[in-house]
């Protein structure tokens, strides 16, 4: 790869609290020639909002590159958006500009950066700056250890099958069920089926101003927000 090409950085900005942004991430956001971030249909960006302080202290000529991402379950639409984003980013990289892509949580933990890394890593040098994941932020907010001594941990997306979820609940001391959102009712049912109600805690909008920690017994059998998870652990 030519030394004249720019570097592409996946920058983890953490779960939501701007103060949980690492020092390295803060410095890189301020130094990059271009900062890219996903935006929804209204032009809003969670990752940009989290990194707003760092971007406010950036170089005067820094370019902001919003990447529209359709809020749809159709992966074909998402793939088209990532293809288009990769082309735009590659143009900047080809001209020697450094590009930082902001990613909520950690870039390689269910991160949108993964799809750009797959498209750009063959032609450009890519670096990753890790961020605090929602799993570790939830553990801290709940003041509950993830695992200790010989315990095991399973992390599942709320989108996996009921059978996979139930198997994890029955075989692991600690389970984190991410992206509870639309499947919150189903996950509650599975937690009850596995007799893990007493082990379960629920949290949404971790580390943000609208964060809520709701005891399982007080949780309504209704869908929840996208930014939510179940924390199930037998330790302690």
N, C-alpha and C positions, 0 to 999 in steps of 0.2 A: 504493500500500500504506500502511495506517495506521501512524503512528509508534508506536502503542500495541502493535503486534505485536512478538513477540520475534524475534531473529535466529537463523538456523539455520547452524551451522558444521560443515563437514566437516574433521576434524582428522587429518592424517596422523601416525601415531605411529612410523613407521619399520619396519625389518625384524625387529626383535626385541630388540636391546640397548636397555634404557631410557636409556642415556647418549647414544644417537643421536636421542633426541627433541629437536626444536628448542626453543630458548628461547621462541619465540612459541607453539608448541603447548603447552608446559608451562604457560605463563601463562594461556592460554585455557582449558585443562582445569580449572585451579584456579578460574577466575573464573565459568565457566558455571553457570547455575541448575540445569540438568539435563545429565547426561552419559549418552548412550546408547551401547550397544555390543552386538554380536552375541554370542550364547551358543549352545553346541551342546546336544545332548540331555542332557548331564550337567551343564549349567549353567556350563560353563567358557568363558572368553573370553580369547583370545590378546591382543586389543587392550587389554583392561582390565589384563591382567597386565603388559604393556609399560608402560602409563601409571600403574601403581600408586603410584609415588612422587608424581607430580603430583596424583593423586586424594587421596592422603593429606594433602596440603597445601591442599585445597580449602576453600571456605567451609563452615561447620558445617551449614548447612541444605541443602546440595547434594543433589539427587535423583539416584539412579542408576536408569537405565532399561534393564534387560536386554531384548534382543530375540531371542527364540528363532528359530533358523534350522535347519530340518530338513536333515540331512546326506543329501541325496538328489539324484540327477541329474535328477529330474522338476522342470522349471522352473515348472510350475504350482504346486507346493507352495511354492517360493521366492517366487513372485509374490504368493501369498496372504499369506505372512509379511511381505513388504515393504508390501503394502497395509495390513495391520494395524498395522505399525510407523509408517507415515506418518500414520495416524489418531491414534495415541497422541501422536506428536510434535507434530502440528498442534494438539492440545488445549493442550499447554503453550505453544506459540508464540502461540496465539490469546489467551492470558491474559498475554502480555507477557514470558514467560520465555525466556531465551536457552538454546538447546539445542546441545550439542556432540556430534557423532557420531564416535566413535573408529574409525579405519580403518587397518588394517595397511598399511605401506608408504606409498604416496601415494594420496589419495582418488580421483583421477581416472585412476589407472593400474591398470586391472583392479579398481578399488575398489568395495566394496559400497555406498559413499556415492552412486555414480552412479545407482542405482535409486531412492534416496530423493530425490535432487536432481530427477530427472525427475518425481516425484510431487508435490513441494512447491514448486518454484521459481516456479510461476505465482501462488501465493498469498502466498508469504513471501520475504523477502530472505534470500538464501543467500550465505555466504562460504566460501572454501576456504583452508585452511592447508596448504601442501604438506609432504610428508614424504619422507624418503630412501627411494627405491625399492629393491627387491631387486636390480635390475640394477646400480645404482651401488654398493650394498653388496658385491655379489659381486666387482665389479671391484677394489674396495679390498681385500677379504680375499685375493683371488688375486694382488694386486699386478700386475695385467695391465691395460694401457690398453684402454678400449673401442674407441676409434677415434683416429686421428691423421692430420693433413694431409688428403689427399684420399680417405681410406677412407670406406666407408659401413657403416651398422649396420642390421640387421633384428632386430626383437624379435617372436617368435612364441609363441603359446600352444601347449603340447604337444598340444592338442586339434585343431589344424588337420590337413588331409589330408596324407598322405605326399608327394603331388606338390608341395604348397605348401612343405613343409619341405625337400624335396630341391632345389627351385628356389632357395630362399634360400641353402642351403648351397653351391650351385654359383655363385651370383651376387654374394654379399656377402662382404667381407673378415671382418666380425664378425657373429656371430649369437648371440642369446641365446634359448634354448628354455626357456620358463617352464613351471611345473606339470608337470614330467617325470613324477613319480609313477607312475601305473599304466601309462604309455606308455614307461617308460624303456627297455624291451627294443626297442621299435619305433624309438625315437630313436637308440639305439646302432647298430641295423642301418642306418639312413639315413645316419648319420655315416660309417660304414664305406663305404657305397655311394658316397658323395661323396668318398671318400679324404681325410677330414678328421680321422682319428683323432689325428694328431700335434698338431692344433690344438685339440683338445677338452679341456676341464676340467669336472669335475662337483663341485657343492657342494650340501649340504643343511643346513637349519636355519641359515641365514646369520646370523651375529653372535650366536647364542644359545649357551648353555652346552653344548648337545649338537651343535654344529656339526661337520660332517665334510667334508673336502676329499679326494676320492678320485681318483687318477689314472685316466684312461680305461682303461688297460691292466689295472688292478686291479679294475675295476668288474664286478660280477656281472650276468649276463644275467637279472635278476629285477626285478619291480616295486620302486619306491622310494617314499619318503614324499611326501606332497602338497607340502611345502615344500622343493622341490629344483629345480635348473635345470642346464642345460648351457651352458657358456660357450665359444664356438668363435671363435677369432680368429687371423688370419695375421700380425698386426702384430708388430713387434719382431724 
